[in-house]
Amino acid sequence: MRFSVLIMTAASAWCFGGISARLYPNLEPMKEEQEGKGDLSERIKENLRKEVNFMTNKITKGYLYNVGTKKFIAKAPGNTLMALSAPKARPLPISIFTSFSNSIGTYQEIMSLDSGDYSQYHSRYYGDPYYGSKRFDVYGGLGQKRLGLYITTTTANRMAITPPYYKGESAFKIRISSFCISVDSDNYLVKGQCVDDNNGIPTEENDRQLFVFCNAEKADACMGK
């Protein structure tokens, strides 16, 4: 009986250790603590810390990177938005917000955080919790194509961020009404018909509808995606 208990105990320890290693691969607390390398609880917190993406209740500042052109979205003349590369243009700082209206439901808005575009002091106007802050908008209404910036919520700027298009990657599509946001051949940000790749093989047309949110502190990591 004692022999079987010892076997079960050893097996349990092995199993638990294996699970712990898979769940927390970066943790070797006992070894480092014995070597006097810092407080155990603080090191566990650091090892468990994950990088937040962009769909949070907080303002997460970043840039929108277009996969097809390998360029960041920036402001352009005439209240337009284009995929441009530095030093020709400075990437437009943005944050993606989730909004809600009883008559509309839940949707996303892409807000400009550029100086003069965004205000932290908002007044609710016709159900818009971010009234006064500029957001990506099919400027002139859904009958138009090019995107610009507009100060309040309309059907021309209520969007949906899709899950990542490819498994294991972070690039997503931006839907508006029945359309997708894309970068056209002149590098303008536009509304267009949604497309797909060639049965898993990337195409330039589809890649121009794929975007990556790049954290402002790690924007260089997006290049070449």
NORQUI-V934870 format. One record per helix or strand. SS is the DSSP state (a for helix, b for strand). FROM is the first residue (numbers start at 1). TO is the last residue. If there is no record, write none. Layout:
SS/FROM/TO + SS/FROM/TO
This chain:
a/2/23 + a/29/34 + a/40/48 + b/62/66 + b/71/76 + b/80/84 + b/91/91 + b/94/101 + b/105/112 + b/125/125 + b/128/128 + b/135/138 + b/146/150 + b/159/161 + b/172/172 + b/174/176 + b/179/183 + b/188/192 + b/198/198 + b/201/201 + a/204/207 + b/211/215 + a/216/222
